[in-house]
Amino acid sequence: MFVGVLGSVVRRAIAGRVQSAHYSTTGSKHVVVVGGGAGGLAVGAGLANKGAVVTVIEPAEYHYYQPLFTLVGGGVKPLAESRKPTKDVMPRNLRYVSESAQSFSPESNSVTLSNSETIQYDALVVATGIVPNYSAVEGLEDALANDKRVSTIYSPQHVERVWESGKALKSGNAVFSFPTGPIKCAGAPQKIMYLLEDHWNREGRRGDISVDYYTSLPQMFGVKKYSDALHALCERRNISTHFTSTLSKVDAMASSATFSNAEGGESVVKFDFLHVSPPHKPLAVVAESELANEGGFVAVDDKTLQHVKYPNVFSLGDASSCPTSKTAAAAASQSAVVKKNVTAFLRGESLTAEYNGYTTCPLVTGKDKLILAEFLYGGVPHETFHFNQAEESKLMYLMKVNVLPPLYWSQMLKGNWEGPAHLRKVFNPLGRD
Ligand code: UQ1
């Protein structure tokens, strides 16, 4: 019932939103979007809907709805539901080039592709994402290739194995890791742990399985409100937590994982099941370009999302330097700002749209509940609903599983979902956080 009501409110709110969007045709100016993931398509489709001439450059054959990967690893959804051929999700009103970008020449307003073609742009949007960096952990590539007990939800090749090996575990040590540096969805490394722990508990074998969470961070989550709730949850469910501990080595032969701590010490842990959340890195083509900051991310203003040096370049999503948690929801909110600011730039107007850092992490805590973390820059909670979202909610779980995937495919990728800011006015009019 709730899901139906929420769905219809979301649809109506979207309809209102689209009509009220105040960017319009940019004449014959050419916008090139590099990257056809969540952020790239949200912007590319949105601008094309308003009559802009848009080219999207995306080499991947398949588009993945990555927020589903935790649910695939937890045995809740099949992998096939997370995937569609890229050509099927590309809006028809833009030009789709199935190549990768090979170099950026911001001084001459062009991008060179893997087929050596050079494309000129009036405005460039970089939305190339980030990728797992498995080789940064000694022995990890070998372990993922050869040891069925080692898995990760962070790539479609390995995500099904998370559930297979989780299901197969009857007793022993289950170990989960969280790396250093920015990663996709910083909540995912613990969501998958809660899902599997819940499964082992329901199957009556939790007493024979120890669950350990090793994280490079000093706490469970970057926002205190949710971190406190997750600490309490781990205590309640007998999950051992180990802070400032970073996975440095996996030895599949010895069934051991080595964690380095902040003081330079090491602990070697035996595992019977190991879920690894790998460190991530930007694409080399971006990191090695003049667009990147020293970390390899596209150097944009935190608020306008305009490049700090090249005014006709914008970036959103995981590839951008915005200091917020990297999620599809962050990309949705950023897409609103990029669409408006690219349009203003092309019309020679000043940029007025500003991103407030909004991001959200539906922290799945079991097979029927979650904590819906939502926050702005600085880790300031900013909740869409009136109830306390640090408490586990079954309704929010139903929303994550049943409402968000269709919202993504049918609205966000079509340029019609810019995050829940307008829903907050309806569901949380007093602005309670
Ligand atoms: C959201 O907008 C979004 O982007 C599509 C997600 O990514 C899949 C989310 O997980 C969430 C929670 C939101 C926010 C939506 C609401 C209704 C709070």
Boltz pocket constraint, residues with backbone or C-beta under 6 A from the ligand:
constraints:
  - pocket:
      binder: B
      contacts: [[A, 67], [A, 328], [A, 329], [A, 330], [A, 332], [A, 360], [A, 361], [A, 362], [A, 384], [A, 404], [A, 407], [A, 408], [A, 412], [A, 417], [A, 419], [A, 420], [A, 423]]
      max_distance: 6.0
